[in-house]
Amino acid sequence: TFLVLGFSFIAEGYSFFIAFRHKKEGDTANLAVLLEDGAAVFSLILAALAIILSELTGNHYWDSIGSIVVGIILAVIAIFLIRENLEYLIEKASPEEMQEEVRKVIEGFPLVEEIKDIRMIVITPESHSIRAEVEINGYLLVKEMEQSLREDFEEIHSFGDFLQFCAAFANRVTRTVGAKIDEMEETLKKKITYLKHVDIKPS
């Protein structure tokens, strides 16, 4: 019995030591490992004490007391971890300073005239998700397409040509806006590494 307890104590103790060395503030996964391994080590010590007391006193109720105490410890840890992780099951807004950092980057994009709406939530302590609705600067967008528009305009000789020009222009605007939005999203994720999901939509 003591051989099994000793081997388990070494294994759980080593696991606890590794988890403690790599602990990070706010990392609930690491906290769960720490608490579980810590509880396991403490439970093994209690089990060993209960066995020793049972052998010394001849009263085997020490085994029962030890089991009850271990059960209570595990229940308390389980309740604590549920409370710690509950906030991540419900959408939680990212800290204001993080939202302000993201807002400044988005406002720095030349094509963004105004941020209509922005919502940033916590996925894990080290990753966040953002959804933003922005108003695109139409003038700058057209300036980027100026050369191709000029070439197309010179081909207009009739109302039919004009209609074709309008249809092509509408398609070009859609594709250009989509490409620019994709660039913004990629740039945002590169500049702010804790953003794991970025969704920017034109208003």
PyMOL commands that place a pseudoatom at each C-alpha (Angstrom):
pseudoatom trace, name=CA, resn=THR, resi=1, chain=A, elem=C, hetatm=0, pos=[0.000, 0.000, 0.000]
pseudoatom trace, name=CA, resn=PHE, resi=2, chain=A, elem=C, hetatm=0, pos=[2.708, 2.451, 1.012]
pseudoatom trace, name=CA, resn=LEU, resi=3, chain=A, elem=C, hetatm=0, pos=[4.682, 1.524, -2.118]
pseudoatom trace, name=CA, resn=VAL, resi=4, chain=A, elem=C, hetatm=0, pos=[1.715, 2.482, -4.302]
pseudoatom trace, name=CA, resn=LEU, resi=5, chain=A, elem=C, hetatm=0, pos=[1.166, 5.696, -2.340]
pseudoatom trace, name=CA, resn=GLY, resi=6, chain=A, elem=C, hetatm=0, pos=[4.850, 6.555, -2.585]
pseudoatom trace, name=CA, resn=PHE, resi=7, chain=A, elem=C, hetatm=0, pos=[4.943, 6.038, -6.344]
pseudoatom trace, name=CA, resn=SER, resi=8, chain=A, elem=C, hetatm=0, pos=[1.739, 8.060, -6.785]
pseudoatom trace, name=CA, resn=PHE, resi=9, chain=A, elem=C, hetatm=0, pos=[3.137, 10.836, -4.574]
pseudoatom trace, name=CA, resn=ILE, resi=10, chain=A, elem=C, hetatm=0, pos=[6.291, 11.105, -6.705]
pseudoatom trace, name=CA, resn=ALA, resi=11, chain=A, elem=C, hetatm=0, pos=[4.308, 11.147, -9.970]
pseudoatom trace, name=CA, resn=GLU, resi=12, chain=A, elem=C, hetatm=0, pos=[1.737, 13.690, -8.783]
pseudoatom trace, name=CA, resn=GLY, resi=13, chain=A, elem=C, hetatm=0, pos=[4.390, 15.775, -7.043]
pseudoatom trace, name=CA, resn=TYR, resi=14, chain=A, elem=C, hetatm=0, pos=[6.454, 16.002, -10.216]
pseudoatom trace, name=CA, resn=SER, resi=15, chain=A, elem=C, hetatm=0, pos=[3.374, 16.972, -12.225]
pseudoatom trace, name=CA, resn=PHE, resi=16, chain=A, elem=C, hetatm=0, pos=[2.519, 19.651, -9.653]
pseudoatom trace, name=CA, resn=PHE, resi=17, chain=A, elem=C, hetatm=0, pos=[6.099, 20.981, -9.759]
pseudoatom trace, name=CA, resn=ILE, resi=18, chain=A, elem=C, hetatm=0, pos=[6.029, 21.267, -13.569]
pseudoatom trace, name=CA, resn=ALA, resi=19, chain=A, elem=C, hetatm=0, pos=[2.639, 22.999, -13.529]
pseudoatom trace, name=CA, resn=PHE, resi=20, chain=A, elem=C, hetatm=0, pos=[3.825, 25.404, -10.827]
pseudoatom trace, name=CA, resn=ARG, resi=21, chain=A, elem=C, hetatm=0, pos=[6.938, 26.346, -12.828]
pseudoatom trace, name=CA, resn=HIS, resi=22, chain=A, elem=C, hetatm=0, pos=[4.837, 27.160, -15.888]
pseudoatom trace, name=CA, resn=LYS, resi=23, chain=A, elem=C, hetatm=0, pos=[1.991, 28.931, -14.116]
pseudoatom trace, name=CA, resn=LYS, resi=24, chain=A, elem=C, hetatm=0, pos=[0.580, 32.052, -15.770]
pseudoatom trace, name=CA, resn=GLU, resi=25, chain=A, elem=C, hetatm=0, pos=[-1.663, 34.631, -14.171]
pseudoatom trace, name=CA, resn=GLY, resi=26, chain=A, elem=C, hetatm=0, pos=[-5.221, 34.334, -15.461]
pseudoatom trace, name=CA, resn=ASP, resi=27, chain=A, elem=C, hetatm=0, pos=[-4.619, 30.984, -17.190]
pseudoatom trace, name=CA, resn=THR, resi=28, chain=A, elem=C, hetatm=0, pos=[-7.512, 28.877, -15.937]
pseudoatom trace, name=CA, resn=ALA, resi=29, chain=A, elem=C, hetatm=0, pos=[-6.228, 25.693, -17.626]
pseudoatom trace, name=CA, resn=ASN, resi=30, chain=A, elem=C, hetatm=0, pos=[-2.932, 25.945, -15.763]
pseudoatom trace, name=CA, resn=LEU, resi=31, chain=A, elem=C, hetatm=0, pos=[-4.798, 26.792, -12.556]
pseudoatom trace, name=CA, resn=ALA, resi=32, chain=A, elem=C, hetatm=0, pos=[-6.927, 23.671, -12.953]
pseudoatom trace, name=CA, resn=VAL, resi=33, chain=A, elem=C, hetatm=0, pos=[-3.824, 21.483, -13.326]
pseudoatom trace, name=CA, resn=LEU, resi=34, chain=A, elem=C, hetatm=0, pos=[-2.198, 23.121, -10.292]
pseudoatom trace, name=CA, resn=LEU, resi=35, chain=A, elem=C, hetatm=0, pos=[-5.251, 22.628, -8.113]
pseudoatom trace, name=CA, resn=GLU, resi=36, chain=A, elem=C, hetatm=0, pos=[-5.884, 19.061, -9.257]
pseudoatom trace, name=CA, resn=ASP, resi=37, chain=A, elem=C, hetatm=0, pos=[-2.262, 17.994, -8.792]
pseudoatom trace, name=CA, resn=GLY, resi=38, chain=A, elem=C, hetatm=0, pos=[-2.033, 19.866, -5.491]
pseudoatom trace, name=CA, resn=ALA, resi=39, chain=A, elem=C, hetatm=0, pos=[-5.188, 18.177, -4.283]
pseudoatom trace, name=CA, resn=ALA, resi=40, chain=A, elem=C, hetatm=0, pos=[-3.853, 14.796, -5.402]
pseudoatom trace, name=CA, resn=VAL, resi=41, chain=A, elem=C, hetatm=0, pos=[-0.582, 15.294, -3.489]
pseudoatom trace, name=CA, resn=PHE, resi=42, chain=A, elem=C, hetatm=0, pos=[-2.438, 16.472, -0.376]
pseudoatom trace, name=CA, resn=SER, resi=43, chain=A, elem=C, hetatm=0, pos=[-4.908, 13.588, -0.667]
pseudoatom trace, name=CA, resn=LEU, resi=44, chain=A, elem=C, hetatm=0, pos=[-2.063, 11.055, -0.847]
pseudoatom trace, name=CA, resn=ILE, resi=45, chain=A, elem=C, hetatm=0, pos=[-0.557, 12.535, 2.314]
pseudoatom trace, name=CA, resn=LEU, resi=46, chain=A, elem=C, hetatm=0, pos=[-3.942, 12.325, 4.047]
pseudoatom trace, name=CA, resn=ALA, resi=47, chain=A, elem=C, hetatm=0, pos=[-4.409, 8.728, 2.877]
pseudoatom trace, name=CA, resn=ALA, resi=48, chain=A, elem=C, hetatm=0, pos=[-0.992, 7.774, 4.226]
pseudoatom trace, name=CA, resn=LEU, resi=49, chain=A, elem=C, hetatm=0, pos=[-1.750, 9.453, 7.575]
pseudoatom trace, name=CA, resn=ALA, resi=50, chain=A, elem=C, hetatm=0, pos=[-5.138, 7.724, 7.765]
pseudoatom trace, name=CA, resn=ILE, resi=51, chain=A, elem=C, hetatm=0, pos=[-3.547, 4.327, 7.152]
pseudoatom trace, name=CA, resn=ILE, resi=52, chain=A, elem=C, hetatm=0, pos=[-0.833, 4.989, 9.741]
pseudoatom trace, name=CA, resn=LEU, resi=53, chain=A, elem=C, hetatm=0, pos=[-3.380, 6.127, 12.347]
pseudoatom trace, name=CA, resn=SER, resi=54, chain=A, elem=C, hetatm=0, pos=[-5.561, 3.100, 11.627]
pseudoatom trace, name=CA, resn=GLU, resi=55, chain=A, elem=C, hetatm=0, pos=[-2.609, 0.770, 12.138]
pseudoatom trace, name=CA, resn=LEU, resi=56, chain=A, elem=C, hetatm=0, pos=[-1.424, 2.545, 15.308]
pseudoatom trace, name=CA, resn=THR, resi=57, chain=A, elem=C, hetatm=0, pos=[-4.807, 2.877, 16.972]
pseudoatom trace, name=CA, resn=GLY, resi=58, chain=A, elem=C, hetatm=0, pos=[-6.548, -0.176, 15.559]
pseudoatom trace, name=CA, resn=ASN, resi=59, chain=A, elem=C, hetatm=0, pos=[-9.499, 2.051, 14.703]
pseudoatom trace, name=CA, resn=HIS, resi=60, chain=A, elem=C, hetatm=0, pos=[-10.310, 1.814, 11.015]
pseudoatom trace, name=CA, resn=TYR, resi=61, chain=A, elem=C, hetatm=0, pos=[-12.629, 4.822, 11.054]
pseudoatom trace, name=CA, resn=TRP, resi=62, chain=A, elem=C, hetatm=0, pos=[-9.544, 6.903, 10.272]
pseudoatom trace, name=CA, resn=ASP, resi=63, chain=A, elem=C, hetatm=0, pos=[-9.751, 5.509, 6.731]
pseudoatom trace, name=CA, resn=SER, resi=64, chain=A, elem=C, hetatm=0, pos=[-13.328, 6.749, 6.481]
pseudoatom trace, name=CA, resn=ILE, resi=65, chain=A, elem=C, hetatm=0, pos=[-12.421, 10.177, 7.840]
pseudoatom trace, name=CA, resn=GLY, resi=66, chain=A, elem=C, hetatm=0, pos=[-9.561, 10.436, 5.352]
pseudoatom trace, name=CA, resn=SER, resi=67, chain=A, elem=C, hetatm=0, pos=[-11.846, 9.507, 2.451]
pseudoatom trace, name=CA, resn=ILE, resi=68, chain=A, elem=C, hetatm=0, pos=[-14.453, 12.067, 3.541]
pseudoatom trace, name=CA, resn=VAL, resi=69, chain=A, elem=C, hetatm=0, pos=[-11.848, 14.856, 3.827]
pseudoatom trace, name=CA, resn=VAL, resi=70, chain=A, elem=C, hetatm=0, pos=[-10.429, 14.005, 0.395]
pseudoatom trace, name=CA, resn=GLY, resi=71, chain=A, elem=C, hetatm=0, pos=[-13.949, 14.068, -1.074]
pseudoatom trace, name=CA, resn=ILE, resi=72, chain=A, elem=C, hetatm=0, pos=[-14.625, 17.486, 0.472]
pseudoatom trace, name=CA, resn=ILE, resi=73, chain=A, elem=C, hetatm=0, pos=[-11.344, 18.870, -0.908]
pseudoatom trace, name=CA, resn=LEU, resi=74, chain=A, elem=C, hetatm=0, pos=[-12.130, 17.636, -4.413]
pseudoatom trace, name=CA, resn=ALA, resi=75, chain=A, elem=C, hetatm=0, pos=[-15.675, 19.027, -4.231]
pseudoatom trace, name=CA, resn=VAL, resi=76, chain=A, elem=C, hetatm=0, pos=[-14.412, 22.465, -3.133]
pseudoatom trace, name=CA, resn=ILE, resi=77, chain=A, elem=C, hetatm=0, pos=[-11.858, 22.531, -5.967]
pseudoatom trace, name=CA, resn=ALA, resi=78, chain=A, elem=C, hetatm=0, pos=[-14.517, 21.498, -8.497]
pseudoatom trace, name=CA, resn=ILE, resi=79, chain=A, elem=C, hetatm=0, pos=[-16.860, 24.289, -7.347]
pseudoatom trace, name=CA, resn=PHE, resi=80, chain=A, elem=C, hetatm=0, pos=[-14.011, 26.818, -7.458]
pseudoatom trace, name=CA, resn=LEU, resi=81, chain=A, elem=C, hetatm=0, pos=[-13.019, 25.830, -11.006]
pseudoatom trace, name=CA, resn=ILE, resi=82, chain=A, elem=C, hetatm=0, pos=[-16.638, 26.003, -12.169]
pseudoatom trace, name=CA, resn=ARG, resi=83, chain=A, elem=C, hetatm=0, pos=[-16.913, 29.554, -10.822]
pseudoatom trace, name=CA, resn=GLU, resi=84, chain=A, elem=C, hetatm=0, pos=[-13.575, 30.533, -12.395]
pseudoatom trace, name=CA, resn=ASN, resi=85, chain=A, elem=C, hetatm=0, pos=[-14.561, 29.235, -15.829]
pseudoatom trace, name=CA, resn=LEU, resi=86, chain=A, elem=C, hetatm=0, pos=[-18.200, 30.300, -15.785]
pseudoatom trace, name=CA, resn=GLU, resi=87, chain=A, elem=C, hetatm=0, pos=[-17.327, 33.812, -17.013]
pseudoatom trace, name=CA, resn=TYR, resi=88, chain=A, elem=C, hetatm=0, pos=[-15.812, 32.312, -20.181]
pseudoatom trace, name=CA, resn=LEU, resi=89, chain=A, elem=C, hetatm=0, pos=[-19.033, 30.425, -20.952]
pseudoatom trace, name=CA, resn=ILE, resi=90, chain=A, elem=C, hetatm=0, pos=[-20.863, 33.757, -21.013]
pseudoatom trace, name=CA, resn=GLU, resi=91, chain=A, elem=C, hetatm=0, pos=[-19.649, 36.477, -23.362]
pseudoatom trace, name=CA, resn=LYS, resi=92, chain=A, elem=C, hetatm=0, pos=[-17.378, 38.778, -21.406]
pseudoatom trace, name=CA, resn=ALA, resi=93, chain=A, elem=C, hetatm=0, pos=[-16.285, 42.143, -22.802]
pseudoatom trace, name=CA, resn=SER, resi=94, chain=A, elem=C, hetatm=0, pos=[-12.543, 42.629, -23.210]
pseudoatom trace, name=CA, resn=PRO, resi=95, chain=A, elem=C, hetatm=0, pos=[-10.830, 45.214, -20.957]
pseudoatom trace, name=CA, resn=GLU, resi=96, chain=A, elem=C, hetatm=0, pos=[-11.384, 48.816, -22.008]
pseudoatom trace, name=CA, resn=GLU, resi=97, chain=A, elem=C, hetatm=0, pos=[-7.674, 49.452, -22.633]
pseudoatom trace, name=CA, resn=MET, resi=98, chain=A, elem=C, hetatm=0, pos=[-7.561, 46.535, -25.097]
pseudoatom trace, name=CA, resn=GLN, resi=99, chain=A, elem=C, hetatm=0, pos=[-10.649, 47.803, -26.902]
pseudoatom trace, name=CA, resn=GLU, resi=100, chain=A, elem=C, hetatm=0, pos=[-9.097, 51.265, -27.147]
pseudoatom trace, name=CA, resn=GLU, resi=101, chain=A, elem=C, hetatm=0, pos=[-5.903, 49.788, -28.611]
pseudoatom trace, name=CA, resn=VAL, resi=102, chain=A, elem=C, hetatm=0, pos=[-7.894, 47.962, -31.280]
pseudoatom trace, name=CA, resn=ARG, resi=103, chain=A, elem=C, hetatm=0, pos=[-10.020, 51.026, -31.995]
pseudoatom trace, name=CA, resn=LYS, resi=104, chain=A, elem=C, hetatm=0, pos=[-6.925, 53.147, -32.636]
pseudoatom trace, name=CA, resn=VAL, resi=105, chain=A, elem=C, hetatm=0, pos=[-5.533, 50.622, -35.113]
pseudoatom trace, name=CA, resn=ILE, resi=106, chain=A, elem=C, hetatm=0, pos=[-8.836, 50.448, -37.026]
pseudoatom trace, name=CA, resn=GLU, resi=107, chain=A, elem=C, hetatm=0, pos=[-9.148, 54.230, -37.082]
pseudoatom trace, name=CA, resn=GLY, resi=108, chain=A, elem=C, hetatm=0, pos=[-5.648, 54.348, -38.554]
pseudoatom trace, name=CA, resn=PHE, resi=109, chain=A, elem=C, hetatm=0, pos=[-6.713, 52.541, -41.728]
pseudoatom trace, name=CA, resn=PRO, resi=110, chain=A, elem=C, hetatm=0, pos=[-6.978, 55.189, -44.499]
pseudoatom trace, name=CA, resn=LEU, resi=111, chain=A, elem=C, hetatm=0, pos=[-10.225, 53.778, -45.920]
pseudoatom trace, name=CA, resn=VAL, resi=112, chain=A, elem=C, hetatm=0, pos=[-12.020, 53.793, -42.549]
pseudoatom trace, name=CA, resn=GLU, resi=113, chain=A, elem=C, hetatm=0, pos=[-13.953, 57.015, -42.195]
pseudoatom trace, name=CA, resn=GLU, resi=114, chain=A, elem=C, hetatm=0, pos=[-15.749, 56.092, -38.993]
pseudoatom trace, name=CA, resn=ILE, resi=115, chain=A, elem=C, hetatm=0, pos=[-16.270, 53.141, -36.645]
pseudoatom trace, name=CA, resn=LYS, resi=116, chain=A, elem=C, hetatm=0, pos=[-20.022, 52.653, -36.371]
pseudoatom trace, name=CA, resn=ASP, resi=117, chain=A, elem=C, hetatm=0, pos=[-19.949, 49.789, -33.892]
pseudoatom trace, name=CA, resn=ILE, resi=118, chain=A, elem=C, hetatm=0, pos=[-17.363, 47.604, -32.214]
pseudoatom trace, name=CA, resn=ARG, resi=119, chain=A, elem=C, hetatm=0, pos=[-17.719, 44.554, -29.960]
pseudoatom trace, name=CA, resn=MET, resi=120, chain=A, elem=C, hetatm=0, pos=[-14.762, 42.788, -28.443]
pseudoatom trace, name=CA, resn=ILE, resi=121, chain=A, elem=C, hetatm=0, pos=[-15.071, 39.734, -26.200]
pseudoatom trace, name=CA, resn=VAL, resi=122, chain=A, elem=C, hetatm=0, pos=[-12.779, 37.409, -24.258]
pseudoatom trace, name=CA, resn=ILE, resi=123, chain=A, elem=C, hetatm=0, pos=[-12.314, 33.889, -25.624]
pseudoatom trace, name=CA, resn=THR, resi=124, chain=A, elem=C, hetatm=0, pos=[-9.546, 32.916, -23.180]
pseudoatom trace, name=CA, resn=PRO, resi=125, chain=A, elem=C, hetatm=0, pos=[-7.258, 35.125, -21.063]
pseudoatom trace, name=CA, resn=GLU, resi=126, chain=A, elem=C, hetatm=0, pos=[-4.807, 35.249, -23.982]
pseudoatom trace, name=CA, resn=SER, resi=127, chain=A, elem=C, hetatm=0, pos=[-7.172, 35.406, -26.946]
pseudoatom trace, name=CA, resn=HIS, resi=128, chain=A, elem=C, hetatm=0, pos=[-9.958, 37.786, -27.886]
pseudoatom trace, name=CA, resn=SER, resi=129, chain=A, elem=C, hetatm=0, pos=[-12.512, 38.159, -30.661]
pseudoatom trace, name=CA, resn=ILE, resi=130, chain=A, elem=C, hetatm=0, pos=[-13.677, 41.363, -32.302]
pseudoatom trace, name=CA, resn=ARG, resi=131, chain=A, elem=C, hetatm=0, pos=[-16.555, 42.358, -34.566]
pseudoatom trace, name=CA, resn=ALA, resi=132, chain=A, elem=C, hetatm=0, pos=[-16.550, 45.863, -35.988]
pseudoatom trace, name=CA, resn=GLU, resi=133, chain=A, elem=C, hetatm=0, pos=[-18.779, 47.804, -38.349]
pseudoatom trace, name=CA, resn=VAL, resi=134, chain=A, elem=C, hetatm=0, pos=[-17.033, 50.606, -40.201]
pseudoatom trace, name=CA, resn=GLU, resi=135, chain=A, elem=C, hetatm=0, pos=[-17.963, 53.293, -42.691]
pseudoatom trace, name=CA, resn=ILE, resi=136, chain=A, elem=C, hetatm=0, pos=[-15.733, 53.232, -45.765]
pseudoatom trace, name=CA, resn=ASN, resi=137, chain=A, elem=C, hetatm=0, pos=[-14.406, 56.502, -47.213]
pseudoatom trace, name=CA, resn=GLY, resi=138, chain=A, elem=C, hetatm=0, pos=[-16.015, 56.433, -50.654]
pseudoatom trace, name=CA, resn=TYR, resi=139, chain=A, elem=C, hetatm=0, pos=[-13.813, 59.149, -52.090]
pseudoatom trace, name=CA, resn=LEU, resi=140, chain=A, elem=C, hetatm=0, pos=[-10.568, 57.342, -51.252]
pseudoatom trace, name=CA, resn=LEU, resi=141, chain=A, elem=C, hetatm=0, pos=[-12.031, 54.087, -52.517]
pseudoatom trace, name=CA, resn=VAL, resi=142, chain=A, elem=C, hetatm=0, pos=[-12.825, 55.644, -55.900]
pseudoatom trace, name=CA, resn=LYS, resi=143, chain=A, elem=C, hetatm=0, pos=[-9.378, 57.287, -56.030]
pseudoatom trace, name=CA, resn=GLU, resi=144, chain=A, elem=C, hetatm=0, pos=[-7.813, 53.826, -55.729]
pseudoatom trace, name=CA, resn=MET, resi=145, chain=A, elem=C, hetatm=0, pos=[-9.806, 52.722, -58.774]
pseudoatom trace, name=CA, resn=GLU, resi=146, chain=A, elem=C, hetatm=0, pos=[-9.361, 55.970, -60.680]
pseudoatom trace, name=CA, resn=GLN, resi=147, chain=A, elem=C, hetatm=0, pos=[-7.093, 54.671, -63.434]
pseudoatom trace, name=CA, resn=SER, resi=148, chain=A, elem=C, hetatm=0, pos=[-9.239, 51.660, -64.325]
pseudoatom trace, name=CA, resn=LEU, resi=149, chain=A, elem=C, hetatm=0, pos=[-12.391, 53.806, -64.149]
pseudoatom trace, name=CA, resn=ARG, resi=150, chain=A, elem=C, hetatm=0, pos=[-10.873, 56.352, -66.499]
pseudoatom trace, name=CA, resn=GLU, resi=151, chain=A, elem=C, hetatm=0, pos=[-10.030, 53.617, -69.003]
pseudoatom trace, name=CA, resn=ASP, resi=152, chain=A, elem=C, hetatm=0, pos=[-13.545, 52.179, -68.810]
pseudoatom trace, name=CA, resn=PHE, resi=153, chain=A, elem=C, hetatm=0, pos=[-15.114, 55.638, -69.078]
pseudoatom trace, name=CA, resn=GLU, resi=154, chain=A, elem=C, hetatm=0, pos=[-13.355, 56.286, -72.345]
pseudoatom trace, name=CA, resn=GLU, resi=155, chain=A, elem=C, hetatm=0, pos=[-15.124, 53.247, -73.815]
pseudoatom trace, name=CA, resn=ILE, resi=156, chain=A, elem=C, hetatm=0, pos=[-18.587, 54.723, -73.179]
pseudoatom trace, name=CA, resn=HIS, resi=157, chain=A, elem=C, hetatm=0, pos=[-20.240, 55.708, -76.478]
pseudoatom trace, name=CA, resn=SER, resi=158, chain=A, elem=C, hetatm=0, pos=[-23.877, 54.895, -75.774]
pseudoatom trace, name=CA, resn=PHE, resi=159, chain=A, elem=C, hetatm=0, pos=[-26.372, 54.455, -72.977]
pseudoatom trace, name=CA, resn=GLY, resi=160, chain=A, elem=C, hetatm=0, pos=[-25.843, 50.693, -73.241]
pseudoatom trace, name=CA, resn=ASP, resi=161, chain=A, elem=C, hetatm=0, pos=[-22.131, 51.203, -72.711]
pseudoatom trace, name=CA, resn=PHE, resi=162, chain=A, elem=C, hetatm=0, pos=[-22.959, 53.375, -69.710]
pseudoatom trace, name=CA, resn=LEU, resi=163, chain=A, elem=C, hetatm=0, pos=[-25.109, 50.635, -68.174]
pseudoatom trace, name=CA, resn=GLN, resi=164, chain=A, elem=C, hetatm=0, pos=[-22.305, 48.137, -68.641]
pseudoatom trace, name=CA, resn=PHE, resi=165, chain=A, elem=C, hetatm=0, pos=[-19.903, 50.611, -67.063]
pseudoatom trace, name=CA, resn=CYS, resi=166, chain=A, elem=C, hetatm=0, pos=[-22.213, 51.005, -64.031]
pseudoatom trace, name=CA, resn=ALA, resi=167, chain=A, elem=C, hetatm=0, pos=[-22.551, 47.221, -63.588]
pseudoatom trace, name=CA, resn=ALA, resi=168, chain=A, elem=C, hetatm=0, pos=[-18.777, 46.732, -63.852]
pseudoatom trace, name=CA, resn=PHE, resi=169, chain=A, elem=C, hetatm=0, pos=[-18.215, 49.612, -61.430]
pseudoatom trace, name=CA, resn=ALA, resi=170, chain=A, elem=C, hetatm=0, pos=[-20.598, 48.075, -58.862]
pseudoatom trace, name=CA, resn=ASN, resi=171, chain=A, elem=C, hetatm=0, pos=[-18.831, 44.709, -59.112]
pseudoatom trace, name=CA, resn=ARG, resi=172, chain=A, elem=C, hetatm=0, pos=[-15.426, 46.357, -58.857]
pseudoatom trace, name=CA, resn=VAL, resi=173, chain=A, elem=C, hetatm=0, pos=[-16.454, 48.292, -55.745]
pseudoatom trace, name=CA, resn=THR, resi=174, chain=A, elem=C, hetatm=0, pos=[-17.709, 45.098, -54.073]
pseudoatom trace, name=CA, resn=ARG, resi=175, chain=A, elem=C, hetatm=0, pos=[-14.500, 43.212, -54.849]
pseudoatom trace, name=CA, resn=THR, resi=176, chain=A, elem=C, hetatm=0, pos=[-12.273, 46.115, -53.827]
pseudoatom trace, name=CA, resn=VAL, resi=177, chain=A, elem=C, hetatm=0, pos=[-14.061, 46.665, -50.523]
pseudoatom trace, name=CA, resn=GLY, resi=178, chain=A, elem=C, hetatm=0, pos=[-13.880, 42.924, -49.778]
pseudoatom trace, name=CA, resn=ALA, resi=179, chain=A, elem=C, hetatm=0, pos=[-10.144, 42.835, -50.523]
pseudoatom trace, name=CA, resn=LYS, resi=180, chain=A, elem=C, hetatm=0, pos=[-9.482, 45.920, -48.408]
pseudoatom trace, name=CA, resn=ILE, resi=181, chain=A, elem=C, hetatm=0, pos=[-11.482, 44.491, -45.496]
pseudoatom trace, name=CA, resn=ASP, resi=182, chain=A, elem=C, hetatm=0, pos=[-9.451, 41.268, -45.699]
pseudoatom trace, name=CA, resn=GLU, resi=183, chain=A, elem=C, hetatm=0, pos=[-6.234, 43.327, -45.600]
pseudoatom trace, name=CA, resn=MET, resi=184, chain=A, elem=C, hetatm=0, pos=[-7.480, 45.244, -42.550]
pseudoatom trace, name=CA, resn=GLU, resi=185, chain=A, elem=C, hetatm=0, pos=[-8.352, 42.029, -40.708]
pseudoatom trace, name=CA, resn=GLU, resi=186, chain=A, elem=C, hetatm=0, pos=[-4.976, 40.447, -41.428]
pseudoatom trace, name=CA, resn=THR, resi=187, chain=A, elem=C, hetatm=0, pos=[-3.113, 43.628, -40.445]
pseudoatom trace, name=CA, resn=LEU, resi=188, chain=A, elem=C, hetatm=0, pos=[-5.102, 43.863, -37.221]
pseudoatom trace, name=CA, resn=LYS, resi=189, chain=A, elem=C, hetatm=0, pos=[-4.239, 40.264, -36.244]
pseudoatom trace, name=CA, resn=LYS, resi=190, chain=A, elem=C, hetatm=0, pos=[-0.554, 40.856, -36.999]
pseudoatom trace, name=CA, resn=LYS, resi=191, chain=A, elem=C, hetatm=0, pos=[-0.361, 44.102, -35.008]
pseudoatom trace, name=CA, resn=ILE, resi=192, chain=A, elem=C, hetatm=0, pos=[-2.414, 42.823, -32.058]
pseudoatom trace, name=CA, resn=THR, resi=193, chain=A, elem=C, hetatm=0, pos=[-1.477, 39.184, -31.540]
pseudoatom trace, name=CA, resn=TYR, resi=194, chain=A, elem=C, hetatm=0, pos=[-4.119, 38.387, -28.904]
pseudoatom trace, name=CA, resn=LEU, resi=195, chain=A, elem=C, hetatm=0, pos=[-6.854, 38.876, -31.522]
pseudoatom trace, name=CA, resn=LYS, resi=196, chain=A, elem=C, hetatm=0, pos=[-7.666, 35.383, -32.744]
pseudoatom trace, name=CA, resn=HIS, resi=197, chain=A, elem=C, hetatm=0, pos=[-10.881, 36.220, -34.586]
pseudoatom trace, name=CA, resn=VAL, resi=198, chain=A, elem=C, hetatm=0, pos=[-11.479, 39.484, -36.449]
pseudoatom trace, name=CA, resn=ASP, resi=199, chain=A, elem=C, hetatm=0, pos=[-14.649, 40.320, -38.348]
pseudoatom trace, name=CA, resn=ILE, resi=200, chain=A, elem=C, hetatm=0, pos=[-14.860, 43.783, -39.937]
pseudoatom trace, name=CA, resn=LYS, resi=201, chain=A, elem=C, hetatm=0, pos=[-17.935, 44.681, -41.945]
pseudoatom trace, name=CA, resn=PRO, resi=202, chain=A, elem=C, hetatm=0, pos=[-18.688, 47.821, -43.978]
pseudoatom trace, name=CA, resn=SER, resi=203, chain=A, elem=C, hetatm=0, pos=[-21.809, 49.678, -42.860]
for i in range(1, 203): cmd.bond("trace and resi %d" % i, "trace and resi %d" % (i + 1))
show_as sticks, trace
zoom trace
